[in-house]
């Protein structure tokens, strides 16, 4: 019991310190992952003396954390934001990955004298951008939706092909002529499994009357984790299945959607804190000194040659302006994913000195590139003129079913910049069967009348019959986007 109490105390203390570190990282302008790595190294063998060097366990826990991080990223990604960038995002996660692997491999073969297969393995490990790093940094700097959508899609989708490439290259088996066909199968099957579970899970959750509100987030998260397990068991891409399932669920009309997203966000933060603390604990600071020069060489090739060329190859067919290409090149943030991929290579070749060196090189490189790119990204966005300062946020509508009454409650938060501001309630013209029953303004609630004028930051409680719910939500979104004359302007309010 003493041991259990000790470990529970340590874990809870680390989580609390990690939560506080989020606030500190925002104030200092540093990505929080660096603070988590620092906490892990502080607990490790060089400072407080905790010994931890289990590579296989670190890899397994790292993969589990990445599943939760991808789930959070998919659930919180708005389809309306990423749909205009779908082609560019897919190109960045496929064409760009292939070019990055090839260019990085050629550079490392020349600079570090690695054999070609090892060089391609290193290139594959270093080619993946990190979903946690991109989501945490990108969503806070106000980049145009086209660019942010492409980068979010890239970071959510590119893990799948990179993991397949790393597993193939790290295996002692020779590559076969049908290896490219295997990659295509794994990606296609993973996407299909994720889509089936996402659509089926969304339909089941809409029809289920669970006895407690807190069960909906658990069920949603379980569907996404089940997609990963199903993908892996089918010898397909579990990561792609997870992200596709989460993307579909996050953009479906789920009951208690705001609670689901809030729970997913908290789970994602917990996974990030645990993963980076674990990686910091696993790292050996003494061994990192020998990786400085190889990391410098790899970083220069990646940052100055491989990433720009890979973005160019993906962006040219879509006629992306050079300023946006430059921002995409600088936004290839690395985080936990390359470290976990390096651990996959080390687990496959535990006696290989190159595999051990790769883990140390990636650790050094992630810290260096995060400091360089993560701290300068907002300044680079302003310098290149790709910011979207002042753009209104999408209105938030949360739905909760009232099964016994065949009705729904819509909780609406009016964001700053919404065109609902100044609209009289009679001008909202909700469909028959729907009505605003409560307005909360400045912390005080009141029953509105036809002459009540809506304001920014108001919260509305809309009661609607099940039959009128979709039309009510679409009308609210339409007025939010186009104002009281939304119908005349052709705005339907569809998600």
Secondary structure as UniProt FT lines:
FT   HELIX           2..28
FT   HELIX           32..43
FT   TURN            45..48
FT   HELIX           55..76
FT   HELIX           79..82
FT   HELIX           83..85
FT   HELIX           86..93
FT   HELIX           95..112
FT   HELIX           116..127
FT   HELIX           131..138
FT   TURN            139..142
FT   HELIX           145..170
FT   TURN            177..178
FT   HELIX           179..207
FT   HELIX           214..233
FT   TURN            234..235
FT   HELIX           238..250
FT   TURN            255..256
FT   HELIX           257..282
FT   HELIX           285..288
FT   HELIX           289..291
FT   HELIX           292..301
FT   HELIX           302..306
FT   HELIX           307..315
FT   HELIX           316..318
FT   HELIX           322..330
FT   HELIX           336..348
FT   TURN            349..351
FT   HELIX           353..369
FT   HELIX           370..374
FT   HELIX           375..384
FT   TURN            389..390
FT   STRAND          396..402
FT   HELIX           403..405
FT   STRAND          407..413
FT   TURN            416..417
FT   TURN            419..422
FT   HELIX           425..428
FT   TURN            432..433
FT   STRAND          434..441
FT   TURN            442..443
FT   STRAND          444..446
FT   TURN            450..451
FT   TURN            456..457
FT   STRAND          459..465
FT   TURN            466..468
FT   HELIX           469..482
FT   TURN            484..490
//
